[in-house]
């Protein structure tokens, strides 16, 4: 199975940018769709972005509004989330996830592999 390790979280001012990385091991990275989810205290886990196995199709949560970009580098077994124009409402724990389902799944239960989560805090 695929194991995922995240990096890049931290503190950023509102309006700023941050890029998260997720390194995969223990499986064939190009055989899984990859996604990002986030969860703030008291909230449900929320779909952020997903990308197909070879990067041809991407999908984003309704709140993203063009601010985020998901990408993957299969040669490096890594998926990225580039975030721009961050606001306080983006503060959450961000999770990297992998799915054996086709296309770009949006539901957490469609993802079998999860990273540990990384905190993103946006200050006003």
PyMOL commands that set and color helices and strands:
alter all, ss='L'
color gray80, all
select helices_A, chain A and resi 29-31+74-76+88-90+108-110
alter helices_A, ss='H'
color red, helices_A
select strands_A, chain A and resi 3-7+10-13+18-25+33-39+46-51+58-60+68-73+78-83+92-99+113-114+118-123
alter strands_A, ss='S'
color yellow, strands_A
deselect
rebuild
show_as cartoon
